[in-house]
Amino acid sequence: MLDRTAKDWQALAGQLEIEGRAFINGRYTDALSGATRPTVNPANGKAIAEVALCGIEDADLAVQGARAAFDSGAWSRMAPMDRKMVLVRWAELIEKHADELALLETLDVGKPISDTVNVDVPSAVRTIRWSGEAIDKVYDEIPPTPPDTLALVQRLPLGVVTAIVPWNFPLSTTAWKLAPSLATGNSVVLKPASNTPLSALFIARLAAEAGLPDGVLQVLPGPGGSLGKHLATHMDIDGMTFTGSTPVGMKLMQYSGQSNLKRTFLELGGKSPNIVFADADLEKAATMAAVAVFYNGGQTCTAGTRLIVEEKIMDRFLEMVTAKAQGWMPGDPLDPATAMGPMIDAGQCDTVAEYVDIGRGEGAEMLFGGQRVLQETGGHYFQPSIFAGVNNAMRIAQEEIFGPVLSVIGFKTADEAVRIANDSIYGLAGAVWSNNINTAHKVAEAVRVGTMGINNYFGGDITVPFGGFKQSGNGRDKSIHAFHDYTELKTTWIEFA
């Protein structure tokens, strides 16, 4: 609860019992090799726990168990209403352990405790509960056919699915993958990001407590390069879902083609445009422009990193956004007053610093920030940073930085704003701010992204699909549409004698 102080949260963190072993066939187990690696708190650089470093042998064991569980029918052929009850109980258990999970996420990822309590844990609960409640309300089809025939169209589970999730939203993204894949009857082999596995390992035990049969959910912490590739090329995995970078997503598509053409669904990078017209509510637009890029330290695939502003309000609006940026100075993530925590690790902090140098070298003007801070803590903190005078051809406007760096670009007409917005390899998210309903809708429709806000940013919930166009990926997380990714359509054609 947020009536706790930073000292309260620190005391609770000291009492946590942290599980770092893999979860295979219904129980925690060491990697077969006995290897471990530390997971590190990005706020201070200190090790939190030793975590199993799973390898190929562990993956094969997990896949074998997942396949046996699927073939047994204990979950895959369970009545949808009964699967629903397991998922609902699981959501309730996550809710019961909300404080522990929020702390794990803050310690492991560096996310502010105010976010993990108010956003990440509730999002996971709602995703799992909603998916469970929805599954017994999804109907199969009887198409119109000629006389003396009957056709049945069923949605059947894929089989064994591997889910590879990122480090920036480990709990909520894991829920996005697990909830629909399990609801539709699949067995899942989950590979959390190697540097943020703790919340996934925790909720696996809660799933078993809720009644999920052994082997239906396997959790393998380990390296993406070797373990992830082995899962992606495994001949006994039927589907793969991934959230992460576009270069890795491209490799996973190749691995699918090199193996068994497993169904592969990707949610990848972004360089999202946030378009502000002169007739917008500028106070709200400025507030949300800062949220759009500085939330989670900019380590968000949907971050509004390109702020595209009508030129006649440029100076005034930049002053407003710069003032808002001052409220996003990073601090201790266990302090409920902190809005932005550290970068995930030293490498990511280095990447952000390199892009700041690139932006300066390209001739952009640094209006605010641009420096590492709080280095004495041992953590990886970077200031919120704003570049003005950016041309959309610059690298800082084209490449995903994954940090709190905003590139501000001017435009004169709506057509020019749309052209700039669409001049990107990505197409994940964006927003347009205008009180003219015609302008707002026309621009929103013309920008080629999977999610577009009108007078809001980060809008949406579990009821609407999420995913991208172009090199931002394929498939969709959330909503009933996510069920489609984890099922096969089967037609049965009957002719009466």
N, C-alpha and C positions, 0 to 999 in steps of 0.2 A: 504494500500500500504506500501511496506517496505522501502520507503524513509522517513517514519515517525520514530520518536525516541520513546524510552520508555516513555518519558514524554507525547508525543502526544497520545500514546495509552492509557495511564492512564487517560488523560483528556477525551478521547472518552468513556472510560469505565464508567466514572462518569456521562455521559449523557445518558447511556442506559436506556431504559424503559423495564424492565424485566417482562415477563408474567410467573406466576407460577401456574395458574389454569389449571385444566384438560380441554381437548378439546373433547366434546361429542356432537354428532348430530349438528355439524356445528358451535358451539359457545363455548367460554370459560366458565367454570362453576366451582364453588367450589365443593370439596368433599361433599357428602350428610351429612356426620358427621360434617363438618366444620373443620376437623382436618388438620393441616399443619405440615410440618417439614422444617427446614432450609436446603438449599444447601450451601455448604461451599467451599470457595476458598482454594485449597490445597497449594497455594503458601504462604498464610499468616494465615490460620486457621480462617479467618473471614467469617461470613455469607454473602452470596450474596443476597438471596431472600428467602421468605417463599413460599413453594411449596405445592400444594394440596396433602394430604395423602389419596389416594383413597383406598376404601375397597371393600368388596364383593358386596355390594349393587350398588356401582358405576360400577363395572365390569358387573353385570347383566344388568344394564341399557344400558351400551355401547354395549354389545353383542346383546341385543334386538334391538337397533337402527341399528347396523351393519347388522343384519339379515333382518330387514325390508327394508333397503336400497338395499340389494342384491336381495331380492325377488321382489322388485319393478321393477327391470330391468333398472333403470335410469343409472346405470353404467355397470352392468354385461352384459346387452344386447345392450349397446351402440356400434355402429360400431367401429372397431379397429382404423380406421383413425381418428375418433373423440376423442377417448381416447388418441390417440397419441398427438393430439393438446393440450389437457389439460396438459399432462405431460411435453410437451415442454415448454408451458407457465410457468408451475411450476418451471422448471429448470431456466428459464430466470429470474423469480422473486427471486429465491435463489441467482443467480449471481448478481442481482441488490442490494441485501442486504448482499453482501459478507463480508464487514467489520464488520457489526453487528454480523453476525454469527461467524466469526473468533474470535471476542472478547468474545462472549458467550462461545465458546468452550474452549478458553484459560482460562477464569475465572473459569469455572465449572470443568475443567479436569486438568488444570495445564500444558497443552501442550504449547510449545513455539509458540509465535505469528507467527514466520516465517513458522512453520509447518501448522498452521491452515489456514493461508493465501494462502500458496503455494501448500498444499497437501489436507487437509481435505475438505475445501469448494469446490475447483475445482473438487475433486473426486466425491462429492455428485452431483454436477451439471452435470458432464459427465455421471454418472450412470443413473440419471433420464432421461436426454435427450436421451441417447443412447437406453434405454429400451423403451421409447416412440416411437422413430423412428423405432425401430425394430419390434414392435408388429404387424403392418399391412403388414409385409413381412414374417410372419410365416404361412406356408400353412398347411391345413389339407391334408388327404391322400385318394386316391381311390386305394385300393389294386387290384392286378390281381385276378379275380374270374372266376368261370365257366360261360359259356353262359347263358343268361337269368337271370343273377343275377348282383347286384351292391352292393358293400360294401362301406360305408362311415366311415372313422375314424376321429373323431373330438377331439380336445383338448378343454375341457370345464373348466371353473374356479371351484376351489374346493368349494367355498362358502364364509364362514367367516374364516379368518385366524388370529391367534394371533402371533405377533412377539415380542420376548423378546430379547432386545439388551443390550450389555455390556457398561461399563463405560470408556473403554480405547479409543475407537473410536466411540463415540456416533453418530456423524453426518454421517460419511461415512458408518458405518455399518447399520445405520437406512436406508440410501438410498439403500444399497444392498438388504435389505429386502422389503422395500416399493415399489421400482421401478418395479420389475418383478411381485410382487403379485397384485399390482394395474393395471399394464399394461394388465394382463391376465383377469381382470374383477372381482377380488375378493373384498370384503370388509375386512378391516384390523383393528384389535384392537391391538394397539402398546403399549407395556409396556417398557418405557425406564428404564435404571438403576436408582434406587431411588436416587443415589447421583449425577447423571449427566443428568437431564431431560430437560435442558433449550433449547437446540437447537431443539430437537424434538417438543417441544411445539411451538416454533417460526415458524418452517416450516409448521406446521399444518394449521396455518392461511394463509400462502402463498398458500397452496394447495387449500383451499377454494376460495381464490381470483382468482386462475387459472381456476376455474370452476368445481372442484371436488364436486359432490353432497353431501349434508348433510348426515352424518352417514357412508359414505364409509370409512373414516379414523377417528378412535377414538384414543385418546392418554391419557393413564391413568398412571400418576406417582404414585408410591406406592411401598411397600415392596415386595421383590421377594419371601420371604418365604410364606406369606399368599396370597397375590394378585396373584403372579405368579402361585402358586399351584392351586388356584381356576380357573384361566384361562386354565391351563393345563388339568384340570379334567372336564371342562365345557362340557356338553353334546350337546350344540348347536354351538360348534366351530369345524370346519371341518379339519383344518390344523394348524400346529404349526411350527414356525421356531425360532431357538435359537442360539445365539453365546455367549459362556461363558465357564465356567470350565467343565471338564469332570465329576466330581461327580454330579454337578447339571444336566448336560445332561442325565446322567443315570437315575436320578429321573424323569425327564420329559418323558423319554421312558416308565418308569413304569406307570406314570400317564396316558399316552395314553392307555396303556393296561387295566388299571383299569377303564377307562371311555368308550369312544366310538371308540377306535382305530383311533383317528384322525391322519392324515398323519403328521409325525414328522421328521423334518430335522435339523441336529445339526452340528455346527462348533465349535469344542472344543479345548482342550489344545494342547500344543506341547512342545517338547524338541529337537529343530531342529538341525541337524548336518550340520556343515560348514567345508567341507573337502578341505585341501590345500596340493597339491603336490609340490615337489621341482621345477618342471619345469614351475610353474605358473608365471604370472606377480605378483611378491610378493608385490610390492608397492600398486598396485590396490587391491590385496587380503587383505592386512593389513588394508587399508583404509576402505574397505567394511566389514571386520570382526568387526571393531569397530561400524560401522553403524548398522550392523545386530543385535548387542546385546544392544547397548546403545540408539538407536533411541526410542523415546517415553519412555525413562527411563527403557527400557527392558520390559515395560508393553504391550507386543505384543505377540500374540499367536504364530506367526511365527518367533519370535526372534531366531537368531542363537546362542543359549546359549552353544552349545557344539562345540568348535573349535578343529577339528581333523586334526593334522598337521604331515606331514612326518617327521620322527625323525631326518633325516640328516640336516634339516633346522630349527630344533626346536629353538635353542638358538637365532639365527639371527632373526627369524620371531617373536618370543616373544618380542624382543627388539623393533621391528617395531610396533607391535600392542600396546605395552605399551606406546610408544611415541604418537600414535594416540589417546589413551584413555585420554591423558591430555587435548585434545580439547573438551572433553565431560563433563568437570566439570559443575555441575548444577548451574543455576542462575535464575534470575527473568524472568518468561515466557513472560512478556510484553516487554522485551528488545529484539529487533530484532537480536541482536548478540548471544543470548542464544541458545545453541544447545540442552540442556536437562533441563527440568523443575523438579518439585517435584514428589514424589510418590503421588498417589491419596489421601491417608489419613494416619493417624498415624498407623492404623492396618497394612497396607501394608508395611510401613516403618519398623515396628517391624518384620514382616515376613522376609524381606530382611536381616535385622540384625541377626535374628535367623539362617538363612541359612549360613551366613558368619561364624557364630560361629560353625555351624555343619561342614562346610568345613574344618575349622582349626582343629576341633576335629577329623576328618577323616584322617588327615595327609596331606592334600593338602597345597601347598605353596601359600600364599597371595603375589602376585607380585605387586599389585597396588590397592589403594583404601581401601575399607572395613569399611568406617566410615560414620556416619551421619554428615552433615554439615549444616551451615546456620540456626542453631536452633534458633538463636536470632530473626529470621523473623517471627516465629510462623508457618512456613511451614514445609513440610515433605521431606527434601532433603537427598539423599544418593549418595555417590561418585560412579563413574564407578569403577568396581572391577574386578580383574583378578586373577583366581586361576590357578597355574601350577601344574604339577605332579598329575593330576587327573586320577583316575581309573574309568572306566565307570560303575563300580558297586557301586560307592559312591552315596549317596543321592543327592549331588549337581549335579551329572550327570544324574540322573534318574527322579528327581522330578521337576515339573515346579515351579520356584521361582517367576516369574513375576516381575523381577526387574533387575537392571543393573549388573548382575553377570555372568561372563564368566568362563566356565570350559574348560581348555586346556588339550587335550588328544593326546598322540603320537601314530603313527602307522608306520609299516615297509613296508607293501605291500598293493596293492589295495584291495585284498580280505579281509585283516584285517580291512581296513578302512570301507568297506561295512558292515562287521560283526558288528563293533562297532556302525555304524550309525543305523543299523536295530535292535540293542539290546535296544529296548525302547518300552513302551506300546503305544507310540504316532507315528503318521505318517502324520504330517501336511505339513512341508516344509523342504527345505535344499538347499545346493549348493555344487558344486565341482569346484575347480580351477585347471586347467591344460591346457597347450598349446598343449598337445598330444590329437588329436581329438578322437583316439580310447579309450584312458583311460577315457577321459571326458564322452563320450557317454555310455561306458560300466558301469561306476560307476553310472551315473545319472539314467540309466535304472534299475540298481540293487537295488538302495535305495528305500524303500517302503514308499513313501510320495506322497501327492497329487500335490505338486508343487516343482519342482527341478530346480535350476538355474545352468547354466554352465557359469562360469566366470562372474557371476553377483549374487546379492542377492536382494530380494524384487522385482524381475522382474515380468512383467505382467501388464495388464490393464483390462478394462471392457469387452474386447472382448474374454477373456479366462476364463474358469471356475476356481473356487477357493474352496477348501475343502480338507478333509483329509482321510487317511486310518486309520485302527485300532481304537484306542480309541480317535483319533482326530475327529471322527464324521462321518457323512454320508450326502448325498445331496450335492448340489453345489450352491454357490453364484456366481453371475456375468455370463455374456455371455448368449447366447440362452439357454444353458443347465439349467439355473436357472428357465426358464419358465416351465420346466418339473415338478419342485417341486410344483408348484402352480396350476397345472391343472390335471384333470382326463381324461383318454382316454375313449372315448365312440364309440362303433361300432354299426352302423345301417346296417342291412342286408336286402336287397330288392330282392324279387323274382318276376319276371314279369309273368303275366298271359299268 
